[in-house]
Amino acid sequence: RDGRIYGRGSCDTKGSLAAMLIALSSLGERQPRATVVVAASIDEEYRKLGARAIADSGVAYEGAVVGEPTELELVVAHMGSVRWQIEVQGVPA
């Protein structure tokens, strides 16, 4: 409204998404050997529907660029969760 964005997450990662899309458009001109996918999720502040849909898609990605603000610090991980089911066999000691 009136040239401004309002709502949850409106100033969170919109700039990084715009930068990634611009970088991707120039990458397309170079025809990379790898497949590049843009997966922009929605609803991260509440039910995480977008992230769930990406995770449930069954697609295995080799890497990711996360546009979450890090104050220009390079990071190799970001907050998230993982669940494992592990079965072990053995005898009591």
Backbone as a chain_set.jsonl record, in Angstrom:
{"seq": "RDGRIYGRGSCDTKGSLAAMLIALSSLGERQPRATVVVAASIDEEYRKLGARAIADSGVAYEGAVVGEPTELELVVAHMGSVRWQIEVQGVPA", "coords": {"N": [[0.847, -1.164, 0.0], [0.608, 2.174, -0.868], [3.215, 2.146, -1.945], [4.642, 0.642, -0.133], [5.505, -2.345, 1.71], [3.626, -4.44, 3.758], [3.202, -6.569, 6.615], [3.841, -9.866, 8.04], [7.215, -10.844, 7.907], [7.79, -9.17, 5.785], [10.013, -7.543, 5.355], [12.063, -9.242, 5.565], [13.42, -11.304, 3.811], [13.05, -10.444, 1.231], [14.7, -8.776, -0.33], [17.005, -10.346, -0.724], [15.901, -12.412, -2.228], [15.172, -11.047, -4.567], [17.763, -10.331, -5.435], [18.835, -12.884, -5.909], [17.195, -13.756, -8.023], [17.904, -11.935, -10.035], [20.627, -12.604, -10.32], [20.283, -15.223, -11.181], [19.065, -14.811, -13.651], [21.198, -13.784, -15.162], [22.871, -15.958, -15.019], [21.512, -17.799, -16.543], [22.064, -16.972, -19.134], [24.59, -17.949, -19.491], [24.348, -20.637, -19.624], [24.497, -22.936, -17.548], [26.0, -26.079, -16.502], [24.714, -27.483, -14.566], [21.5, -28.195, -13.088], [19.467, -25.63, -12.024], [17.388, -24.589, -9.452], [14.813, -22.51, -8.288], [13.415, -22.175, -5.249], [11.175, -20.71, -3.52], [9.878, -20.213, -0.447], [6.796, -19.937, 1.429], [5.003, -18.515, 4.21], [6.713, -18.776, 6.429], [6.697, -17.717, 8.956], [4.599, -18.747, 10.393], [2.982, -21.427, 9.885], [4.749, -22.72, 8.257], [4.223, -23.725, 5.688], [5.23, -23.563, 3.052], [7.945, -24.451, 3.238], [7.473, -27.019, 4.153], [6.137, -28.116, 1.937], [8.184, -28.048, 0.026], [10.04, -29.792, 1.242], [8.495, -32.123, 1.28], [8.304, -32.681, -1.393], [9.976, -34.574, -2.436], [12.206, -34.194, -3.961], [15.695, -34.304, -4.267], [18.155, -32.134, -3.373], [21.412, -30.895, -4.201], [22.624, -28.75, -2.996], [22.089, -25.524, -1.431], [21.106, -22.101, -1.463], [20.458, -19.927, 1.0], [18.495, -17.199, 1.655], [18.326, -15.841, 4.042], [18.874, -13.18, 6.339], [22.215, -12.614, 7.423], [23.924, -10.733, 8.355], [26.046, -10.271, 6.568], [27.796, -12.338, 7.084], [29.343, -15.354, 6.232], [27.763, -18.431, 6.331], [27.405, -21.925, 7.074], [25.299, -23.395, 7.803], [21.882, -23.338, 8.91], [19.175, -22.4, 11.057], [16.93, -25.016, 11.681], [15.276, -28.159, 11.353], [15.637, -31.678, 11.815], [14.606, -35.012, 11.51], [15.258, -38.251, 12.596], [14.924, -41.758, 12.243], [16.104, -44.373, 13.991], [17.251, -47.649, 14.152], [18.563, -50.07, 16.272], [20.574, -52.949, 16.995], [21.395, -55.449, 19.373], [22.749, -56.758, 22.446], [21.917, -56.597, 25.929], [24.31, -55.158, 28.168]], "CA": [[0.0, 0.0, 0.0], [1.365, 3.426, -0.978], [4.618, 1.864, -2.224], [5.272, -0.06, 0.985], [5.073, -3.718, 1.95], [3.224, -4.645, 5.146], [2.891, -7.944, 6.979], [4.91, -10.693, 8.596], [8.307, -11.204, 7.016], [7.829, -8.333, 4.58], [11.351, -6.982, 5.116], [12.993, -10.286, 5.969], [14.294, -11.852, 2.763], [12.616, -10.038, -0.113], [15.858, -8.241, -1.052], [17.875, -11.44, -1.163], [15.212, -13.125, -3.302], [15.338, -10.234, -5.777], [19.158, -10.472, -5.866], [19.01, -14.23, -6.47], [16.532, -13.823, -9.324], [18.737, -11.19, -10.981], [21.802, -13.444, -10.566], [19.84, -16.374, -11.959], [18.822, -14.401, -15.04], [22.49, -13.701, -15.853], [23.392, -17.318, -15.09], [20.836, -18.444, -17.66], [22.747, -16.612, -20.372], [25.834, -18.731, -19.558], [23.941, -22.033, -19.748], [25.251, -23.777, -16.612], [25.874, -27.527, -16.688], [23.855, -28.016, -13.507], [20.124, -27.726, -13.027], [19.293, -24.665, -10.94], [15.979, -24.486, -9.082], [14.465, -21.487, -7.301], [12.325, -22.639, -4.398], [10.89, -19.643, -2.559], [8.793, -20.713, 0.39], [5.866, -18.984, 2.027], [4.424, -18.847, 5.511], [7.749, -19.208, 7.369], [6.472, -17.159, 10.284], [3.46, -19.335, 11.083], [2.852, -22.882, 9.789], [5.84, -23.218, 7.413], [3.63, -24.524, 4.621], [6.111, -23.608, 1.888], [9.083, -25.327, 3.535], [6.956, -28.395, 4.211], [5.862, -28.558, 0.568], [9.478, -28.302, -0.611], [10.582, -31.012, 1.843], [7.651, -33.256, 0.897], [8.295, -32.868, -2.851], [10.764, -35.75, -2.776], [13.363, -33.814, -4.767], [16.94, -34.224, -3.493], [19.007, -31.055, -3.866], [22.816, -31.025, -3.806], [23.012, -27.594, -2.204], [21.066, -24.488, -1.353], [21.457, -20.753, -1.039], [19.38, -19.44, 1.851], [18.57, -15.748, 1.657], [18.07, -15.291, 5.376], [19.917, -12.216, 6.7], [23.271, -13.086, 8.33], [24.815, -9.588, 8.558], [27.171, -10.47, 5.653], [28.66, -13.419, 7.55], [29.143, -16.61, 5.528], [27.395, -19.511, 7.242], [27.248, -23.206, 6.386], [24.096, -24.038, 8.319], [20.876, -22.393, 9.362], [18.225, -23.025, 11.953], [15.976, -25.905, 11.045], [15.107, -29.382, 12.129], [15.739, -32.944, 11.097], [14.137, -36.123, 12.344], [15.777, -39.536, 12.159], [14.456, -42.961, 12.91], [17.271, -45.239, 14.052], [17.041, -48.952, 14.776], [19.826, -50.699, 16.654], [20.472, -54.328, 17.46], [22.45, -55.786, 20.316], [22.332, -57.428, 23.674], [22.236, -55.778, 27.097], [25.646, -55.405, 28.745]], "C": [[0.897, 1.233, 0.0], [2.864, 3.182, -1.159], [5.357, 1.149, -1.113], [4.706, -1.472, 1.113], [4.77, -3.861, 3.433], [2.995, -6.128, 5.385], [4.105, -8.687, 7.498], [5.96, -11.001, 7.54], [8.488, -10.3, 5.818], [9.189, -7.705, 4.328], [12.437, -8.006, 5.415], [13.938, -10.692, 4.839], [13.883, -11.447, 1.355], [13.785, -9.511, -0.947], [16.761, -9.339, -1.56], [17.219, -12.249, -2.271], [15.338, -12.36, -4.613], [16.758, -10.366, -6.319], [19.409, -11.84, -6.49], [18.37, -14.346, -7.846], [17.321, -13.07, -10.386], [19.982, -12.005, -11.323], [21.434, -14.641, -11.43], [19.598, -16.0, -13.412], [20.133, -14.267, -15.8], [23.136, -15.074, -15.967], [22.776, -18.065, -16.268], [21.485, -18.148, -18.993], [24.016, -17.434, -20.565], [25.575, -20.222, -19.7], [24.762, -22.958, -18.847], [25.02, -25.263, -16.872], [24.944, -28.153, -15.658], [22.434, -27.485, -13.657], [19.992, -26.811, -11.812], [17.797, -24.492, -10.701], [15.818, -23.339, -8.09], [13.254, -22.007, -6.536], [12.124, -21.583, -3.315], [9.682, -20.069, -1.736], [7.956, -19.57, 0.957], [5.573, -19.406, 3.462], [5.462, -19.288, 6.539], [7.482, -18.749, 8.796], [5.377, -17.885, 11.068], [3.473, -20.864, 10.99], [3.914, -23.536, 8.909], [5.339, -24.109, 6.275], [4.546, -24.647, 3.408], [7.284, -24.542, 2.095], [8.643, -26.78, 3.598], [6.704, -28.935, 2.806], [7.156, -28.868, -0.174], [10.07, -29.604, -0.076], [9.806, -32.247, 1.4], [7.662, -33.541, -0.6], [9.078, -34.095, -3.287], [11.984, -35.448, -3.623], [14.576, -33.706, -3.851], [17.834, -33.165, -4.122], [20.432, -31.267, -3.377], [23.27, -29.87, -2.924], [21.898, -26.574, -2.211], [21.706, -23.16, -0.989], [20.255, -20.237, -0.263], [19.533, -17.937, 1.981], [18.284, -15.093, 2.986], [19.199, -14.329, 5.757], [20.916, -12.789, 7.709], [24.286, -11.986, 8.608], [26.13, -9.762, 7.803], [28.182, -11.489, 6.153], [28.324, -14.677, 6.758], [28.833, -17.695, 6.548], [27.196, -20.787, 6.439], [26.035, -23.98, 6.892], [23.136, -22.953, 8.772], [19.893, -23.138, 10.233], [17.225, -23.868, 11.166], [15.786, -27.122, 11.923], [15.269, -30.58, 11.215], [15.277, -34.033, 12.056], [14.666, -37.415, 11.747], [15.07, -40.648, 12.906], [15.618, -43.943, 12.837], [16.888, -46.533, 14.756], [18.404, -49.555, 15.069], [19.556, -52.121, 17.124], [21.618, -54.589, 18.417], [21.883, -56.526, 21.506], [22.689, -56.531, 24.846], [23.609, -56.14, 27.657], [25.539, -56.056, 30.102]], "O": [[1.841, 1.317, 0.786], [3.687, 3.909, -0.604], [6.585, 1.06, -1.149], [3.587, -1.754, 0.685], [5.569, -3.447, 4.273], [2.635, -6.862, 4.465], [5.237, -8.211, 7.412], [5.63, -11.375, 6.414], [9.263, -10.622, 4.917], [9.496, -7.362, 3.187], [13.613, -7.653, 5.506], [15.14, -10.44, 4.92], [14.332, -12.055, 0.384], [13.851, -9.773, -2.148], [17.235, -9.282, -2.694], [17.911, -12.729, -3.17], [15.585, -12.961, -5.659], [16.946, -10.5, -7.528], [20.117, -11.944, -7.492], [18.94, -14.968, -8.742], [17.4, -13.523, -11.528], [20.357, -12.092, -12.493], [22.198, -15.028, -12.314], [19.894, -16.787, -14.311], [20.184, -14.607, -16.982], [23.875, -15.33, -16.918], [23.444, -18.872, -16.914], [21.461, -18.987, -19.894], [24.473, -17.598, -21.696], [26.518, -20.992, -19.881], [25.628, -23.685, -19.333], [23.978, -25.657, -17.397], [24.441, -29.255, -15.874], [22.208, -26.448, -14.281], [20.366, -27.187, -10.702], [17.033, -24.274, -11.642], [16.607, -23.215, -7.153], [12.196, -22.248, -7.118], [12.834, -21.576, -2.309], [8.591, -20.262, -2.274], [8.362, -18.408, 0.958], [5.868, -20.532, 3.862], [5.149, -20.082, 7.426], [7.997, -19.343, 9.744], [5.234, -17.669, 12.272], [3.928, -21.53, 11.92], [3.978, -24.762, 8.819], [5.96, -25.12, 5.947], [4.631, -25.715, 2.802], [7.592, -25.348, 1.217], [9.362, -27.671, 3.146], [7.024, -30.088, 2.519], [7.221, -29.843, -0.923], [10.55, -30.43, -0.852], [10.398, -33.302, 1.169], [7.091, -34.54, -1.039], [8.871, -34.604, -4.389], [12.729, -36.364, -3.971], [14.502, -33.092, -2.786], [18.226, -33.292, -5.282], [20.645, -31.761, -2.269], [24.232, -30.022, -2.17], [20.893, -26.732, -2.905], [22.72, -23.11, -0.294], [19.158, -20.124, -0.81], [20.594, -17.453, 2.377], [18.022, -13.891, 3.038], [20.367, -14.634, 5.519], [20.524, -13.374, 8.719], [25.398, -12.273, 9.052], [27.199, -9.443, 8.325], [29.321, -11.5, 5.687], [27.152, -15.03, 6.624], [29.566, -17.859, 7.523], [26.857, -20.735, 5.257], [25.782, -25.101, 6.449], [23.524, -21.805, 8.989], [19.786, -24.362, 10.159], [16.743, -23.458, 10.11], [16.109, -27.098, 13.111], [15.064, -30.498, 10.004], [15.53, -33.972, 13.259], [14.542, -37.651, 10.545], [14.669, -40.487, 14.059], [16.065, -44.304, 11.748], [16.276, -46.513, 15.824], [19.292, -49.551, 14.216], [18.463, -52.449, 17.584], [22.694, -54.007, 18.278], [20.701, -56.868, 21.556], [23.662, -55.779, 24.773], [24.014, -57.301, 27.618], [26.557, -56.336, 30.734]]}, "num_chains": 1, "name": "protein.A"}
